[in-house]
């Protein structure tokens, strides 16, 4: 399935995330080989690559596949490093801060794995991605929030830290015996820094993983039947990924698997997203994209909206299951509106002596007309808790001037569940209200004072309506950060407070604020489109 098909079909994907993603965004993040070399130097003065070469030479006759041979070499090296590292620890030649010998003994910990966990526990995001204007990283976090399920072989906590709401986290085999919802789940199948013993690294770890892989694969495959599948930060030479997809292909017998599976691999200086069908060494078909334009990928997936986020769906599923289990037999019916914010405490909050009908939804997806201040606050602060279709309906039915471009870009107006007259009104507003030159032309003549110094305008202490008009007239000449900060921290609170007064005397100021918000909307979103 192509990325365009995923976006068009509006289906949350299952996402596999490998070490390539952490390496892209985190400082000094090592590859597997770099990690092994780093720890080898702590336990031996011998040449690391000579040791690898000797080991590979001894094993080469046992493996016909080069990838299998390299994997065997790496796991055996990890086993040897662990053996040497632990001996040095117990001989008191390698100290480990924060780890006592009592804890090692009582919890049966491997000092080596503890050290590996500490290596990945504290991470730093690369400076370029922390800049306010870095759209890729911002879209990356939105992309993660749209994943139905995330499966990763990474030990670090980077993925769960980037999610806006905490997912259900399952480490190793955790969760594979539980009746999970299949939504907003994060499976860390190679362990996590939060659980030293869970880390899969040496030969015996992988042997145990292989032994139990049927449980892991069955759990994940059950959720892969209907959802598109994306791989990031991987190649399909990863043995656990190929094993999972082989199981998927053999057990589901779905034709044209390549239309369901997309592998995105980094390739420098390739900005397009052209896809080609590939065949892996195991005969698995998949769509492959080589690109360095990750921002575009995140943006496309971030537009998917099934009405509720995967996290909200998980909460609904969990709550409804509890209601059904605890109240399987009922008498007369009461109606209760359950919103996502109710989910965590739904059982405690509802009188369980009464029968219940749950109306699934909230003011995001059950249409409730917002007040002008509710709408403006939601939009300017970029919360976007109001669904695009509902927002456009509100705008079409209110005569006031409102920012709307974000909602328009995230809604197919022709297919939206709106009346024809509502669609026509939206199109008219787009035509006349969102041309910056026309907006400036509509200003009072006395407001058309040219200036490129944002702060100098504020220092002149003009009449409010004039100050707002002058800001609109020059808005595209300012540093947008200054303009954006003014709109959010000063104009928005003043506008809301003005509406609370319910006075008819400040009509000019209200109109001026609306023009300011529309100008901000044009600069913020229209240029991005």
Residue pairs with C-beta under 8 A, 6 or more apart in sequence:
1 9
1 228
1 259
1 260
1 261
1 262
1 287
2 262
2 275
2 287
3 262
3 273
3 275
3 289
3 297
3 300
3 301
4 300
5 228
5 259
6 13
6 228
6 230
6 262
6 300
6 301
6 304
7 300
7 301
7 303
7 304
9 228
10 304
10 305
10 306
11 226
11 227
11 228
11 304
11 306
12 146
12 147
12 148
12 227
12 304
12 306
12 310
13 146
13 147
13 148
13 227
13 228
13 229
13 230
13 301
13 304
14 147
14 148
14 149
14 150
14 151
14 220
14 223
14 224
14 227
14 228
14 229
14 230
15 144
15 147
15 149
15 150
15 151
15 229
15 230
15 231
15 232
16 150
16 151
16 152
16 229
16 230
16 231
16 232
16 234
16 241
17 150
17 151
17 152
17 154
17 159
17 232
17 233
17 234
18 152
18 153
18 154
18 231
18 232
18 233
18 234
18 238
18 241
19 29
19 31
19 32
19 153
19 154
19 233
20 232
20 233
20 234
20 266
21 154
21 158
21 159
21 232
21 233
22 29
22 123
22 154
22 156
22 158
22 233
23 29
23 31
23 233
24 233
24 266
24 294
25 125
25 126
25 129
25 137
25 140
25 158
26 123
26 124
26 125
26 126
26 156
26 158
27 123
27 124
27 125
27 126
28 124
29 123
30 38
30 119
32 74
33 74
35 116
35 119
36 48
36 74
36 77
36 78
36 81
37 48
38 119
39 81
39 85
39 112
39 115
39 116
40 48
40 51
40 77
40 81
41 48
42 85
42 88
42 94
43 81
43 84
43 85
43 88
44 51
44 84
51 77
52 73
52 77
55 73
55 76
55 77
56 69
56 70
56 73
59 69
59 72
59 73
59 76
60 69
62 69
62 72
63 69
63 72
65 281
67 237
67 239
67 281
68 239
71 239
75 201
75 202
75 203
75 205
75 206
76 203
78 201
78 202
78 203
79 202
79 203
79 204
81 112
82 110
82 112
82 113
82 201
82 202
85 94
85 111
85 112
85 115
86 110
86 111
86 112
88 94
89 96
89 104
89 111
89 112
90 111
94 111
96 111
96 114
96 115
96 118
98 118
99 109
99 111
99 114
103 109
104 111
104 114
107 196
107 197
108 197
109 196
109 197
110 196
110 197
113 196
113 197
113 199
113 201
114 196
116 155
116 199
116 201
117 155
117 193
117 194
117 196
117 199
118 193
120 154
120 155
120 156
120 193
121 156
121 157
121 193
123 156
123 158
125 137
128 134
129 136
129 137
130 137
132 481
135 295
136 294
136 295
136 298
139 295
139 298
139 299
139 302
140 162
140 294
140 298
141 162
141 163
141 164
142 298
142 302
143 297
143 298
143 301
143 302
144 150
144 159
144 162
144 163
145 163
145 164
145 165
145 302
145 309
145 310
145 311
146 301
146 302
146 304
146 309
146 310
147 310
148 182
148 183
148 184
148 223
148 227
148 310
149 182
149 183
149 184
149 185
149 186
149 187
149 220
149 223
149 227
149 310
150 159
150 167
150 185
150 186
150 187
151 186
151 187
151 189
151 220
152 159
152 186
152 187
152 188
152 189
152 190
153 188
153 189
153 190
153 238
153 240
154 188
154 190
155 188
155 190
155 191
155 192
155 193
155 199
156 193
157 192
157 193
157 194
159 186
160 166
160 167
160 169
160 186
163 186
164 311
165 184
165 309
165 311
167 184
167 185
167 186
167 311
168 175
168 180
168 181
168 184
168 185
168 186
168 314
169 186
169 188
169 192
170 176
170 178
170 180
170 185
170 186
170 187
170 188
171 188
171 191
171 192
171 194
171 195
171 198
172 188
172 189
172 190
172 191
172 195
172 198
172 200
173 212
173 215
173 216
175 185
175 187
175 219
176 215
176 216
176 218
176 219
177 215
181 313
181 314
181 317
181 318
181 321
182 222
182 223
183 310
183 311
183 313
183 314
183 317
184 309
184 310
184 311
184 313
184 314
185 314
187 216
187 219
187 220
188 198
189 200
189 209
189 216
189 240
190 199
190 200
190 209
190 240
191 197
191 198
191 199
191 200
192 198
192 199
193 199
199 205
200 206
200 209
209 216
209 240
210 243
213 240
213 243
213 244
214 247
216 244
217 243
217 244
217 247
217 248
218 247
220 244
221 244
221 247
221 248
221 251
221 252
224 248
224 252
224 260
225 252
225 254
228 260
228 261
228 262
229 260
229 261
229 262
230 262
230 264
230 301
231 241
231 261
231 262
231 263
231 264
232 264
232 294
234 241
234 263
234 265
235 263
235 265
236 242
236 245
236 263
236 278
236 280
236 284
236 286
237 281
242 280
242 281
242 282
242 284
245 257
245 261
245 280
245 282
245 284
245 286
246 282
246 284
248 257
249 257
249 283
249 284
254 260
256 285
257 284
257 285
257 286
258 277
258 278
258 285
258 286
258 287
259 287
261 284
261 285
261 286
261 287
262 275
262 286
262 287
262 288
262 289
263 278
263 286
263 287
263 288
263 289
264 289
264 291
264 294
264 297
265 288
265 289
265 290
265 291
266 290
266 291
266 292
266 294
267 290
267 291
267 292
268 292
269 292
270 290
270 291
270 292
270 293
271 291
271 292
271 293
272 291
272 293
273 289
273 291
273 293
273 296
273 297
274 289
275 287
275 288
275 289
276 287
276 288
277 285
277 286
277 287
277 288
278 285
278 286
278 287
278 288
279 285
280 286
289 297
291 297
303 410
305 387
305 388
305 410
306 313
307 365
307 387
308 316
308 340
308 364
308 365
311 340
312 340
312 343
315 340
315 343
315 344
316 338
316 340
316 343
316 360
318 343
319 338
319 342
319 343
319 346
319 347
319 358
320 358
320 360
322 346
322 347
323 346
323 347
323 356
323 358
326 347
326 352
327 352
327 355
327 356
330 355
330 356
331 355
332 355
333 355
333 356
333 357
334 354
334 355
334 356
334 357
335 357
335 359
336 350
336 356
336 357
336 358
336 359
337 359
337 361
337 362
337 366
338 346
338 358
338 359
338 360
339 361
339 362
339 363
340 362
341 362
342 349
350 356
359 366
363 370
363 385
363 386
364 385
364 386
364 387
364 390
365 387
365 390
367 390
367 393
369 394
369 397
370 378
370 386
370 394
371 499
372 398
372 400
372 402
372 499
373 495
373 496
373 499
373 500
375 386
375 391
375 394
375 395
375 402
376 402
376 403
376 492
376 495
376 496
376 517
377 383
377 492
377 496
378 384
378 385
378 386
379 391
379 402
379 403
379 404
379 406
379 407
379 517
379 521
380 403
380 487
380 488
380 492
380 517
380 520
381 488
381 492
382 406
384 406
384 407
386 394
386 407
388 406
388 407
388 408
388 410
388 411
388 416
389 411
389 416
389 417
389 418
391 404
391 407
392 404
392 407
392 408
392 411
392 413
392 416
392 418
392 422
392 426
393 418
393 422
395 402
395 404
395 407
395 425
395 426
395 429
396 418
396 421
396 422
396 423
396 425
396 426
397 422
400 514
401 429
401 433
401 511
401 514
401 515
401 518
402 514
402 517
402 518
403 517
403 518
403 520
403 521
404 426
404 429
404 430
404 434
404 521
405 434
405 521
405 522
405 524
405 525
405 526
405 529
406 521
406 524
406 525
408 426
408 430
409 525
409 529
413 423
413 426
413 427
414 423
416 423
418 426
432 438
433 439
433 518
434 518
434 521
434 522
434 526
436 475
436 476
436 519
436 522
436 523
439 472
439 515
439 518
439 519
439 522
440 448
440 472
440 473
442 515
443 469
443 472
443 473
443 515
444 465
444 466
444 469
446 466
446 469
447 466
447 469
447 470
447 472
447 473
448 469
448 473
449 470
449 473
449 474
450 473
450 474
450 477
451 457
451 470
451 474
451 477
452 474
452 477
452 478
454 471
454 478
454 479
454 482
454 483
454 486
455 482
457 467
457 470
457 471
457 474
458 467
458 486
460 467
462 470
464 509
464 512
465 508
465 509
465 511
465 512
468 491
468 509
468 512
468 513
468 515
468 516
469 512
469 515
471 483
471 486
471 516
471 519
472 512
472 515
472 516
472 519
475 483
475 519
475 520
475 523
476 523
480 523
480 524
483 520
483 523
484 520
484 524
487 516
487 517
487 520
491 513
491 516
491 517
494 513
495 510
495 513
495 517
498 506
498 509
498 510
498 513
499 510
